Amino acid sequence: MAVTTQTAPAASSVVSAQATVQRPNMRALMSRITRDQGPEFEQTLPFINTTQQVTPTSLKTDRKISLYQIHVKGRITVGASPVTFRSGPPLLGTPLFSLIQNFFFNGQHQRYGAQTPINMRGESAAEMFTLMTSDYEPFYRVSVNGATPVQQGALSGAANATNDFEFIIPVPMFPMGINPAEQSFWALHGPDWPGNWFFTVLPADPTALGVTLASLANGGAVTAYGSSSGNGTIDILSERPLLGKTLAGNVRPGITFRTTNSQQPTAVANGSSQAGSGADIFDANVGKDTTRFFVKAGTQLASTSSGVIVYGTLSDGIFTQTFFSLDSRALRFQGANRDACLQDYMARAYGRAVPIGYKAIDFVMNRAGGPANPKAAFPSTKLTAARKFQVNADTVSASNQIAEVVQEYTLGRPGFSGTTPAASTPAA
């Protein structure tokens, strides 16, 4: 009978393999994974009324990014006669956030190709973040006639008044509400977008604030902060997990998307598309796991400049009995409860009272303000384009009504990679 022998690997081979493949340094990883370094200034763009701006070069892609801050500063000067600025949505307390009509982050992913993970309106992005972050108050401040800036101060409509303002829109690159220990896993992994990651913004103009350009000085232009000349500014700052390249390499990343559709919901809300009972207000994206839908509806502010679309009022009466469906079969939140119980559920989940105008169908948020669980996302990644994955509602339409649905969804399954780079790689 033949005898099979097996030769043990040389000791040098074992040592070499151990030097190349190591277990993640869990102690170092866990000590840093809940902390960020930042905010760090990246680039600035001019605020020019209704003129789209794009970062001239790529944003930084050498590390992970957990959150971006969009920091807007400028001055609005009232003309010779007094004006009345519109009141802002109750969730924010100011109309200033509507000065950002639309923004998006996009680039070329080395595996998935061209992607636009974030596409939102400025005001809605601030509202969604505020609603889903219970201990957060929107940041804005106003200096009237050169006085000390007032946190969450009001704009002055007095004749010849100068209003120096600034506000910040936080844009998390992870699903909102998740545990801080998980944010680094879902944070945007910069090296996957090597030198190809950009920010685009479309400013509105002061008609978004409920005034006419003719009623303002400087032709209604937003001038530089503290000055009657120049342009306002839009700064982009990033916050990064406190992980070096070695530790970041231990994390298998995911991508978080947050995209807005206003065309289809508005067509239903204003009666130019099918309305009525159980109307299809949004055909959702498939191929990625859905964490939540954010629905907003109201009436359009009149007398704005061409292309400037702003909510004058918000309403719960346009969409009622909001639910989602798959292949025309209702799956959740349909029944006699209407939307009152849905909004109460939202309030308990987010730890904040829900003002009129907002609905959310949330698959990942925990009860009583606990951290969200992204693993509970609806598995729409398994659906093909042939499936009908929709948001529905009973709809009362009128010609001046507008609406939008924000879908937050994810791609990938983050976790530990299980290996680290070779021992020659510098430590984090």
C-alpha positions in Angstrom: 0.0 0.0 0.0 1.4 3.4 -1.0 2.1 5.8 1.8 1.4 9.5 1.1 3.6 12.0 2.9 3.1 15.7 3.3 5.9 18.1 3.7 5.4 20.9 6.3 5.9 24.4 4.9 9.1 26.1 5.6 9.2 28.3 8.6 10.2 31.3 6.4 7.0 30.8 4.3 4.8 30.9 7.4 6.4 34.0 8.7 6.1 35.6 5.2 2.4 34.8 5.0 1.7 36.1 8.5 3.5 39.4 7.6 1.2 39.8 4.6 -2.1 38.7 6.1 -2.9 39.7 9.6 -5.9 39.9 11.8 -7.3 43.4 12.0 -6.0 45.4 15.0 -9.4 45.5 16.7 -8.2 47.6 19.6 -6.9 50.3 17.4 -10.0 50.2 15.2 -12.5 50.4 18.0 -10.7 53.3 19.7 -11.1 55.4 16.6 -14.2 54.2 14.7 -16.7 56.4 16.5 -14.6 59.6 16.2 -14.2 62.0 13.3 -11.4 64.4 12.4 -12.8 67.6 10.9 -14.5 69.6 9.7 -11.8 70.3 7.1 -12.2 73.0 4.4 -11.9 71.6 0.9 -13.2 74.1 -1.8 -15.3 77.2 -2.2 -17.7 78.2 -5.0 -19.3 81.6 -5.7 -23.0 82.1 -5.0 -24.3 83.6 -8.3 -28.1 83.7 -8.6 -29.5 80.8 -10.5 -26.1 79.8 -11.9 -24.9 76.2 -11.5 -21.4 75.8 -10.0 -19.1 72.7 -10.0 -16.0 72.2 -8.1 -13.1 72.7 -10.6 -11.2 69.8 -9.3 -12.1 66.6 -7.4 -12.8 66.7 -3.7 -10.3 64.7 -1.6 -10.5 60.9 -2.1 -7.6 59.7 -0.1 -9.6 58.7 3.0 -13.1 57.9 4.1 -15.7 60.8 4.4 -18.5 60.5 6.9 -20.2 63.9 6.4 -20.0 67.0 4.3 -20.9 70.5 5.4 -22.3 73.0 2.9 -21.5 76.4 4.4 -23.3 79.3 2.7 -22.4 83.0 3.5 -23.5 86.2 1.9 -25.4 89.5 2.2 -28.8 90.5 1.1 -29.5 94.3 1.1 -33.1 95.7 1.1 -33.9 98.5 -1.2 -35.3 101.9 -0.4 -38.7 100.5 0.7 -39.4 97.9 3.3 -40.1 94.3 2.3 -41.5 91.2 4.1 -39.5 88.0 3.9 -41.5 84.8 4.0 -41.5 82.7 7.2 -39.5 79.5 6.9 -40.7 76.0 7.5 -41.3 75.4 11.2 -38.7 72.6 11.3 -36.0 75.1 10.3 -37.3 78.4 11.5 -35.9 80.4 8.5 -36.4 80.5 4.7 -32.6 80.8 4.1 -32.0 77.1 3.3 -34.2 77.5 0.2 -31.4 79.7 -1.3 -29.8 76.4 -2.3 -32.1 75.1 -5.1 -30.3 71.8 -5.7 -27.0 70.1 -5.1 -25.4 66.8 -5.8 -22.2 64.8 -5.2 -21.2 62.5 -8.0 -18.1 60.8 -9.5 -16.7 57.7 -11.1 -16.6 54.6 -8.8 -13.8 52.2 -9.7 -16.2 49.2 -9.6 -19.7 50.6 -10.2 -18.8 53.3 -12.8 -20.5 56.7 -12.9 -22.7 57.3 -9.7 -24.6 60.2 -8.1 -25.1 59.1 -4.5 -26.5 62.5 -3.3 -29.1 64.6 -5.2 -31.2 66.9 -3.1 -32.8 70.3 -2.6 -31.1 72.4 0.0 -34.1 73.1 2.1 -35.3 69.5 2.0 -31.8 68.2 2.9 -31.8 70.4 6.0 -35.3 69.4 7.0 -34.7 65.7 6.6 -31.5 65.9 8.7 -33.2 67.9 11.4 -36.2 65.7 11.5 -34.1 62.5 11.9 -31.6 63.9 14.4 -33.4 64.5 17.6 -30.8 66.6 19.4 -30.0 68.8 16.4 -31.0 72.4 15.8 -30.3 73.9 12.3 -27.4 76.2 12.2 -27.9 79.7 10.8 -27.2 83.2 12.0 -27.9 86.7 10.8 -26.2 90.0 11.3 -28.5 93.0 10.6 -26.8 96.3 9.7 -23.4 95.0 10.8 -24.5 94.2 14.4 -23.3 91.1 16.3 -24.6 88.0 14.5 -27.7 86.4 16.1 -27.9 82.7 16.2 -31.1 81.6 14.5 -31.8 85.3 14.0 -34.5 86.7 11.6 -33.9 88.6 8.4 -34.7 92.3 8.5 -37.0 93.8 5.9 -36.5 97.4 7.0 -35.6 99.9 4.2 -31.9 99.7 3.3 -31.2 97.0 5.9 -28.2 94.8 5.3 -28.6 91.1 6.2 -25.3 89.2 6.5 -26.3 85.6 6.8 -24.7 82.1 7.0 -26.2 78.7 7.3 -24.9 75.1 7.1 -26.5 72.0 5.5 -25.1 68.8 6.9 -24.9 65.9 4.4 -24.2 62.6 6.0 -22.7 59.9 3.8 -24.2 57.1 5.9 -27.8 56.2 6.5 -29.3 58.7 9.0 -29.7 57.7 12.6 -27.3 54.7 12.6 -25.1 53.9 15.6 -21.8 56.0 15.6 -19.9 52.7 15.7 -21.4 51.8 12.3 -20.9 55.2 10.5 -17.4 54.4 9.5 -18.5 51.3 7.7 -21.1 53.2 5.7 -19.0 56.3 5.2 -18.0 57.1 1.6 -14.7 55.3 0.9 -12.7 57.9 -1.0 -10.1 55.5 -2.5 -13.0 53.9 -4.5 -13.4 57.2 -6.3 -9.8 58.0 -7.1 -9.5 61.7 -8.1 -13.1 61.7 -9.5 -15.5 63.0 -6.9 -17.2 66.3 -7.4 -19.8 68.7 -5.9 -22.3 70.6 -8.0 -24.7 73.2 -6.7 -27.5 75.3 -8.2 -28.2 78.4 -6.1 -31.7 80.0 -6.2 -32.0 83.8 -5.8 -33.7 85.9 -3.1 -37.1 85.5 -4.7 -37.0 82.1 -2.8 -37.3 84.2 0.3 -40.6 85.7 -0.8 -39.4 89.1 -2.1 -38.8 90.5 -5.6 -35.3 91.2 -7.0 -36.5 94.8 -7.8 -37.2 95.4 -4.1 -33.6 94.7 -3.2 -30.4 96.6 -3.7 -27.7 95.4 -6.0 -30.3 94.1 -8.4 -31.1 91.4 -5.9 -27.6 89.9 -6.0 -26.3 88.0 -3.0 -23.0 89.8 -2.3 -20.1 88.9 -0.2 -20.6 88.5 3.5 -20.0 92.0 5.1 -19.8 93.7 1.8 -22.0 95.4 -0.8 -19.9 93.9 -3.7 -18.5 90.6 -4.8 -20.4 87.3 -4.5 -21.6 85.2 -1.6 -19.7 81.9 -1.0 -20.5 78.2 -0.8 -17.9 76.3 1.1 -17.5 72.5 1.1 -16.0 71.0 4.2 -15.6 67.3 5.0 -15.6 65.3 8.2 -13.6 62.1 8.1 -13.5 59.1 10.4 -10.4 59.0 12.6 -9.0 56.0 10.7 -5.6 55.9 9.0 -5.2 54.2 5.6 -4.3 50.9 7.3 -7.3 50.7 9.6 -9.6 52.0 6.8 -8.4 49.0 4.7 -9.9 46.7 7.4 -13.4 48.0 6.5 -15.3 46.6 3.5 -17.4 49.8 2.6 -20.9 50.4 1.4 -22.3 53.3 -0.5 -25.3 55.4 0.8 -27.6 57.1 -1.8 -30.1 59.9 -1.1 -31.8 61.0 -4.2 -34.8 63.2 -4.9 -37.7 62.9 -7.4 -40.0 65.9 -7.6 -41.3 65.6 -11.2 -43.5 62.5 -10.7 -44.9 63.5 -7.2 -45.6 67.0 -8.3 -47.4 65.8 -11.5 -49.7 63.8 -9.2 -50.1 66.6 -6.6 -51.1 69.2 -9.2 -53.4 66.9 -11.2 -51.4 66.6 -14.4 -51.0 62.9 -13.7 -53.3 60.3 -12.2 -54.5 61.2 -8.7 -57.2 59.7 -6.4 -57.2 56.7 -4.2 -53.9 54.8 -3.8 -52.2 56.9 -6.6 -48.7 56.0 -7.6 -46.7 59.1 -6.5 -43.2 57.7 -7.0 -41.7 54.8 -8.9 -38.8 53.9 -6.6 -35.3 52.9 -7.6 -34.4 49.2 -7.5 -31.1 47.3 -7.4 -30.1 48.7 -4.0 -31.5 48.2 -0.5 -34.0 50.9 0.6 -33.7 52.4 4.1 -36.5 55.0 4.0 -38.7 57.2 1.9 -39.1 60.9 2.9 -42.3 62.5 1.4 -42.9 66.3 1.4 -45.9 68.1 -0.1 -47.3 71.7 -0.1 -48.2 74.6 -2.3 -45.7 76.4 -4.5 -44.5 79.9 -3.6 -45.7 82.4 -6.3 -43.7 85.1 -8.1 -40.3 83.4 -7.9 -37.7 83.7 -10.7 -37.8 81.2 -13.6 -36.6 77.8 -12.3 -36.7 78.8 -8.7 -39.2 76.3 -7.0 -40.0 76.8 -3.4 -42.7 75.6 -1.0 -44.9 78.5 0.2 -46.8 76.4 2.6 -46.7 72.7 3.6 -49.7 70.4 3.8 -50.8 67.0 5.2 -53.9 67.1 3.1 -52.4 66.5 -0.4 -51.2 63.0 0.3 -53.0 60.9 2.8 -52.9 57.2 3.7 -49.3 57.0 2.5 -47.9 53.5 1.9 -45.6 51.6 -0.3 -46.3 48.7 -2.7 -44.7 46.0 -4.7 -46.3 44.9 -8.0 -49.5 46.9 -7.0 -49.8 45.0 -3.7 -49.7 47.2 -0.6 -47.1 46.1 1.9 -47.2 48.6 4.8 -49.1 51.5 6.4 -52.3 50.9 4.6 -55.6 51.0 6.5 -58.0 53.1 8.5 -55.1 54.8 10.5 -54.6 57.3 7.6 -51.4 59.2 8.3 -51.9 60.3 11.9 -50.5 57.0 13.2 -47.7 57.0 10.7 -46.6 60.5 11.9 -46.9 59.5 15.6 -44.7 56.5 14.8 -42.2 58.9 13.2 -42.2 61.2 16.2 -41.5 58.3 18.6 -38.8 56.9 16.3 -37.0 60.2 15.7 -37.6 61.7 19.1 -39.1 64.9 17.6 -42.6 66.2 16.9 -43.3 66.0 13.2 -44.7 69.3 11.7 -47.2 69.4 9.0 -46.0 68.5 5.5 -43.7 65.5 6.1 -44.2 61.8 5.9 -41.6 59.1 6.2 -41.8 55.3 5.5 -38.8 54.1 7.5 -37.5 50.6 7.4 -34.4 50.9 9.6 -35.3 53.4 12.5 -35.6 51.9 16.0 -38.3 52.7 18.5 -38.0 55.5 21.0 -35.1 57.2 19.3 -32.7 54.2 19.4 -30.1 53.9 16.6 -31.2 52.8 13.2 -30.3 49.3 11.9 -29.3 49.5 8.2 -29.4 45.7 8.0 -33.2 46.0 8.3 -33.4 47.8 5.0 -36.0 46.7 2.5 -34.2 44.3 0.1 -35.0 46.2 -3.1 -31.5 45.1 -4.3 -33.2 41.9 -5.3 -35.7 43.6 -7.5 -35.3 44.1 -11.3 -36.6 47.1 -13.3 -39.6 44.9 -14.4 -40.9 45.0 -10.8 -43.2 47.9 -9.6 -41.7 49.2 -6.4 -43.7 52.3 -5.5 -44.8 54.9 -3.0 -48.6 55.4 -3.0 -51.1 57.7 -1.4 -54.7 58.9 -1.6 -54.3 62.2 -3.4 -56.2 65.5 -3.5 -54.8 67.5 -6.4 -54.8 71.2 -7.2 -52.9 73.2 -9.8 -50.5 75.1 -7.4 -49.3 72.0 -5.5 -45.8 70.5 -5.5 -44.2 67.5 -3.9 -41.1 65.4 -3.7 -40.0 62.0 -2.5 -36.4 61.4 -1.3 -35.3 57.7 -1.4 -32.4 56.8 0.8 -30.9 53.5 -0.2 -27.6 51.6 0.1 -25.3 49.5 -2.1 -23.0 46.8 -0.6 -22.7 45.0 2.7 -20.1 46.7 4.9 -18.0 44.7 7.4 -14.5 43.8 8.3 -12.3 42.7 5.5 -10.4 40.3 7.8 -7.0 41.2 6.6 -4.6 44.1 6.8 -1.9 45.3 4.4 1.6 44.0 4.6 3.6 44.7 7.7 5.7 47.2 5.8 2.7 49.5 5.5 2.8 52.3 8.1 0.5 52.0 11.0 -2.5 54.2 11.3 
